């Protein structure tokens, strides 16, 4: 996933989108989430995991004000 694609994400990001941004497999993402070891704080809504785009950006070292280059 490119820097610009990450910057264009919604405020809340689903687990699979975050996994793609982190170059992580679906299996690994769900395993880490279930074990509460995902590298970014997750929120669970029913059976779905979500995380804040701002937390993903911070983990990736991307500023909200980056121009995507």
BELZI-V68241 format. One record per residue. N is the residue number from 1. RES is the residue in three letters. PSI is psi in whole degrees, 0 to 359 (none if undefined). OMEGA is omega as a letter, one per 20 degrees, with the letter a starting at -180 (999 if undefined). D_LAST is the distance of its C-alpha to the last C-alpha in Angstrom with 2 decimals. Layout:
n-><N/N>
res-><RES/RES>
psi-><PSI/PSI>
omega-><OMEGA/OMEGA>
d_last-><D_LAST/D_LAST>
//
This chain:
n-><1/2/3/4/5/6/7/8/9/10/11/12/13/14/15/16/17/18/19/20/21/22/23/24/25/26/27/28/29/30/31/32/33/34/35/36/37/38/39/40/41/42/43/44/45/46/47/48/49/50/51/52/53/54/55/56/57/58/59/60/61/62/63/64/65/66/67/68/69>
res-><UNK/UNK/UNK/UNK/UNK/UNK/UNK/UNK/UNK/UNK/UNK/UNK/UNK/UNK/UNK/UNK/UNK/UNK/UNK/UNK/UNK/UNK/UNK/UNK/UNK/UNK/UNK/UNK/UNK/UNK/UNK/UNK/UNK/UNK/UNK/UNK/UNK/UNK/UNK/UNK/UNK/UNK/UNK/UNK/UNK/UNK/UNK/UNK/UNK/UNK/UNK/UNK/UNK/UNK/UNK/UNK/UNK/UNK/UNK/UNK/UNK/UNK/UNK/UNK/UNK/UNK/UNK/UNK/UNK>
psi-><132/163/317/322/321/317/331/358/157/170/320/137/138/164/319/324/317/318/319/317/329/3/50/144/160/315/314/318/312/324/312/320/314/326/2/39/11/139/352/142/127/151/139/126/100/241/7/139/140/156/161/136/321/324/321/315/315/316/322/355/31/131/143/337/2/150/7/3/none>
omega-><a/r/a/r/r/r/a/a/r/a/r/a/r/a/a/r/r/r/r/r/a/a/a/r/r/a/a/a/a/r/r/r/a/r/a/r/r/a/r/a/r/r/a/r/a/r/a/r/r/r/a/r/a/r/r/r/a/r/a/r/r/r/r/a/r/r/r/a/999>
d_last-><13.08/9.32/7.28/7.37/11.01/11.77/10.71/12.89/15.82/19.10/20.44/22.56/21.45/24.07/24.71/23.79/20.30/19.83/21.43/19.07/16.01/18.08/19.19/22.70/25.62/27.40/30.49/28.89/27.12/30.46/32.41/30.38/30.50/34.25/34.83/32.77/30.60/27.22/24.72/23.71/26.43/27.57/29.75/32.28/33.45/36.48/35.44/31.69/29.12/26.27/23.86/21.82/18.13/17.93/19.71/17.42/14.33/16.49/17.66/14.26/13.34/10.58/11.40/12.41/11.11/7.39/5.69/3.82/0.00>
//
